[in-house]
Amino acid sequence: MLPGGYLWRVPEGHTIHRLATRHRELFAGHPVRLASPQGRFASGAALLDGRVLRDTEAYGKHLLHHYEGDRTLHVHLGLYGKFTEGEPPLPEPVGQVRMRMIGPAHWLDLRGPTACEVLEPPAVEALRARLGADPLRDDADPARSHTRIRSSTKPLFALLLDQSIVAGCGLIYANEVLFRAGLSPLTPGTAIDREGWTALWDDLRALMKEGVARGRIDTVHTQHTPEAMRRAPRVDRHGGEVYVYRRFGQPCLVCGTDVARGPLAGRNLYWCPVCQK
C-alpha cells in the first residue's frame, strides 16, 4: 500500500508506448548484451545476448523487443516493475535486477516485472490474439471491441478495464473518459450503440495519445484547468489534471457536486453523481 491507503497500479498503455519509443531510440539497430544479475532471467538473457535488436513495440500494457532470429523479449511490468537507464560507466547492480541490457552508449536495468520472457513467433501471435484493440495503435480495430461491449451486460467501467476488450486502458483513463462522456460507470455495455462507442473510443484515443506526448495523464478541458478556474494545481504522485480520479469528496470541476467513490470489480471507480447520472 502507498501512503494514504492507495494501492499500486499497473502502468497504463501510454507509459508502455513511451518506453517502447525510448528503447528503440537507445538500442535498435545494434547488437546488445543481456544478462540477469538476479539470475531469474539467466536462460532468457543467454538466448538474446549479442543479437541485434531490430525493433520495439507496445501492445496495451505489454512491451515487446524484437531481435534478429525471430526472438522476442516480452515484458509486462505489473504492479512493481520498473526500468532504469543510464550512460557508461556501468554501475554495479543494485537490488534485484531481473535483466540488464547494454548497448553502444546506454545501459538499461529491469526490476520487479510480472513477466520477462523470450517468446517464439507463435507465442507472440497468441499474445496479440488475446488482447483487445489498443487505442494507441494505428492497426487497432475498435469495431471488434464494440462487438464484445455491446453483447455484455457488465458495467462499462469494468469492460474498459478488461484488457481482452480494450488493451492499455487503465484505471485513470477508464474513470476519466466516462466522465467526459457523461456516462455513469455502471452503464451496461448493451446500452452503448455504435455511435456512442465511436465517440468514446475517439476521445480515449486522443487522451492516450496526449499522454504519450506529455508523459502524464491530463483529461480536463481548457476551461477547467487551474489557470482558467483560478484554483491550485492537482498534487498527486501520478501528476496531471483530472476530473474525478482520486478526487473523492472534492467538488466536481463542472457542477460543484462532491465526487463519489465506490468499488467495482476490485477497483476504485470515481464519478460525479450529477454529471454522470
N, C-alpha and C positions, 0 to 999 in steps of 0.2 A: 504494500500500500504506500501511496505517496502521502506527504503531509496533508492533513485536512481530510483524510479518508478517501482520496481519489485513487482509482485503480490505474495501473499502467495500461496503455492501449497499444495495439499494433499500428505501426506507421501506415498512413493512408497512401493510396496509389500515387499521388503526386510526388511524395518523397522518394518512392522507388524509381519513378521515371527520372527524377533528378540524379539519383545515384547511377542509373544506367548511363546517362549522358556524361557524367563526371568520369566514370571508369573508362568509357570509350575514349574520352579525351586524353586520359593519362596513359592507357596501356594498349589500346587497339593498334594492330599492325606490327606489334613487336613480340618476340619471344619473351615469356615471363617465367620467373622462378616461383614455385609454390612449395610451401612447407606447412607443417602443422605443429607448432611449438607445444601445444597441449597434447597432441598425439591422437585425438579422436578423429581427425580427418587425414591421417598419415597415408592411408592407401589411396584415397582420392587425390591427394596432392601429388603423389608419385605418378599417377596416371596423366596428370596435366603438366607436370614440371618440365619446363623447356619448350613447350609448344607455343605457337603464335596465337595470341588472342585475336580472332578475326572480327568479332563484333559483340555488342552487348544490347540487351533489350529488357524492357519491363512488361509484364503482363499482370495487371492487377497488382497484387502485393508480392508478386514473385519476380525475382531478379535472375536473369539468365546471361551467362558469359559463354559465348560460342567460340570454341577452339578448333584449330585445324585438326583434321582427322575425325570430324563429326563427334566430338566430345563436348558436352555442355555442363558447365557448373551451374547448379541450381541453388539459390539461396532464398530462404524465407526468414526474415528477421524475427518474426513472432513478437512476443512481449518485451524481450530483453536484448535482442540482438542489436549490434551497432558496429559501424565501421569507423576506423580512424586512419588517417593517412599522413604522409609527410615526405620530405626530401632527405636524401642522404646527409649525414651518416645514418646508418640503420641503427635504431635503438635496440637495446635488449628487450625481449618480450616482457610485458607487464600484465599480470593476471592470466586468465585462461584464454589465450589466443588460439581460436579454433583453426584459423587459416591466416597465413602471411603470404602476400603476393609482392614480388619485387620486379619492377620494370626498369627501363633505362634510366629514369630520373626520379622515380617516386616509389614509395612502398605503401602497402595497404594491409591493415590488420582487421580481422573479423572476430568479434567476441559474442558469445551467447545466442547464436541463431537457433531457431526451431529446426531449420533444415539447412544442411550444407552437404551437397552430394554431387556426384558425377552421373550424368544421365546419357544414355544412348538415344538416338533419334526416335525410336518408338515410344520411349518413356516421355520425351519432350512433347510429342504429339498427344499422348494420353493426358498430360498435364494441361495442355491447351484445351482439350476436349471437355474437361470437367469444369472449366472456368466459364463464367458468363462474359458478356460483352464489356470491354474496358473502354470507358468514355474517352480516355486519352490516346487510344489507338485509332489511326485512320481506317484500319480494316475492321473496325467494330461493326456489329450488326445489331442495332437497338431493337429491331423488329423481333429478333429471337428472344430478347429479354422480355419484351412486352407479351409475347405469347405465354411465357411462364407466369408473368404477373397477372394477366387477365384471367387465367384459369385457376387462380388461388384466392381463397377467402382470408388468407393470413393478412395481418396489418401491413400496410405499405412500408412502414418503418422497418419491419423485420425482413421484408422482401428485398429492400435496398441493401441491407447488410449481408444478404446471402450471396457469397462470392460465386456461386454457380449461376447466379442470375445477373448481377452487376459486379464485375471484378474491379476492385480498387476503391470502391465507395466504402468509407468507414463511418465511425460514429458521428464525427463532426459534420461531414458533408450530408449524411442522411438527415440529421436534425435540421440543418440549415436550409437545404433545398426544399424540404417540406414546408418550412415556414414561409419561404419566398413564394411558394406556390399557393399559400393559403389553405393547405390541406392538413387535416388532423392526422397525426401519426397512426391513428387507429383505423384510418380509411382502408377498407378491404381492397385487395388487388383487383377484384372483379369490377370495382367501380371506376377503374381507370381505363378510359377508351383510348383509341389510337392518338387522337388529337391531344388529349391530356398528357399521355406518355411522351409524345414528341416534345411538348413544351418542357416537361420535367427533365427529360434527357438532355435537351439542348442547354438548359440552364446549368445542370450538373456538369456537363462537358466544359462549359465556359468557366465555371468556378474552379474546376480542377486544373484547367489549362493556366488560369491565373495563379493557382497555387504552385505550379511548376515554375512559372516565370519569377514569382516573388519569393518562393521558399517558405511561405507561410499561408495560412488559410484566412482570407478576408472575404466576407459574404455580404456586408452591408452596402446598400445603395449610397450614392454620393450625398443625398440629403440627410443621411443618418450617421455620417462619420462624426468623430469627436469635434472636428473643426466646425462643421456645419451646425451641430447641435450645442456647441459650446459646453461639452462635457469632458470629463477626464478620460484619457485612453484606457482601454481594457488592459489589465495586468493579468497575465496567465502564462504558464510555462510553455504553452503552445503558440502564444502570440496571435496576432490577427484580431480583427474586429468582426464580431458575430452577433446575430440576433438573439438566439436562445441558448446555445450550447454553454453549459456551466454558468448560466445567469439565473439560476433558480432564486426566486424571491425578489429579483430586481425588476424594475419597470420595463415593460416592452418598449422598444425604441420607436414603435409606430403608434400604439394606442395607450401606453402607460399602465396597462394591467400587469400584475406581477406574473413573471414567467413561472410556469408549473414544471414539476419534475415527477417522473414515475418510472417503475421498472417494466421492461418488456423484453422477453427473450434473453434474460440475464444481463441486459444492458440498461443504462440510464437514458431515457428519452426526455427531451425538453420541448415545451411548446407554449404558445400563448393561447389561453382559453378563449379569447375574443377573436384574434386574427385567424385562428385555426379551429373554428367551431366544428 
